[in-house]
């Protein structure tokens, strides 16, 4: 079961790897994985790298489908 600390670390690690890769490399080191947060941080960084290598776009929520417009006036 994933803890909230692991999930928070995973998200932070992913974001760091995406936007601040140099900082992520300095901060996130596998030998420092003593807490759930740090384990998540390492996993998030690894997930971003894997997606980047595979050429996948980062996971995003799907846009809501647009509802069709209904003509409420008289038809001609």
C-alpha positions as CSV (number, residue, x, y, z in Angstrom):
1,X,0.0,0.0,0.0
2,X,1.3,3.4,-0.9
3,X,1.5,5.9,1.9
4,X,0.6,9.6,1.5
5,X,4.3,10.4,2.0
6,X,5.3,8.1,-0.8
7,X,2.7,9.6,-3.2
8,X,3.8,13.1,-2.3
9,X,7.5,12.2,-2.8
10,X,6.6,10.6,-6.1
11,X,4.9,13.7,-7.4
12,X,7.7,16.0,-6.2
13,X,10.3,13.7,-7.8
14,X,8.5,13.7,-11.1
15,X,8.1,17.5,-11.1
16,X,11.7,18.0,-10.1
17,X,13.0,15.7,-12.9
18,X,10.8,17.4,-15.4
19,X,11.5,21.1,-14.6
20,X,14.7,21.1,-12.6
21,X,16.7,18.0,-13.7
22,X,20.1,19.3,-12.4
23,X,18.6,19.9,-9.0
24,X,16.9,16.5,-9.0
25,X,20.2,14.9,-9.8
26,X,21.8,16.6,-6.8
27,X,19.0,16.0,-4.3
28,X,17.7,12.6,-5.3
29,X,20.3,9.9,-4.6
30,X,19.4,6.2,-4.3
31,X,21.5,5.7,-1.2
32,X,19.3,8.2,0.7
33,X,16.0,6.1,0.4
34,X,15.3,5.6,4.1
35,X,11.9,7.1,4.2
36,X,8.7,6.6,2.2
37,X,9.0,10.2,0.9
38,X,12.5,9.7,-0.4
39,X,11.5,6.3,-2.0
40,X,8.7,8.1,-3.7
41,X,11.0,10.9,-4.8
42,X,13.3,8.4,-6.4
43,X,10.4,6.5,-8.1
44,X,8.9,9.7,-9.5
45,X,12.2,10.8,-11.0
46,X,12.6,7.3,-12.5
47,X,9.1,7.4,-13.9
48,X,9.7,10.7,-15.7
49,X,13.0,9.4,-17.2
50,X,11.2,6.3,-18.4
51,X,8.4,8.2,-20.1
52,X,11.0,10.6,-21.6
53,X,13.0,7.6,-23.0
54,X,9.9,5.9,-24.4
55,X,8.8,9.1,-26.0
56,X,5.5,9.2,-24.0
57,X,3.8,12.4,-23.2
58,X,3.5,13.1,-19.5
59,X,0.3,11.7,-18.0
60,X,-2.5,14.3,-18.2
61,X,-6.1,14.4,-17.5
62,X,-8.3,14.0,-20.6
63,X,-10.1,17.2,-21.6
64,X,-13.8,17.1,-20.9
65,X,-15.9,16.2,-24.0
66,X,-17.8,19.1,-25.4
67,X,-21.5,18.7,-25.5
68,X,-23.1,19.3,-29.0
69,X,-24.9,22.6,-29.4
70,X,-28.6,22.2,-29.8
71,X,-30.5,24.6,-31.9
72,X,-33.4,25.8,-29.8
73,X,-34.8,28.1,-32.5
74,X,-37.1,27.3,-35.3
75,X,-35.7,25.3,-38.2
76,X,-35.8,26.9,-41.6
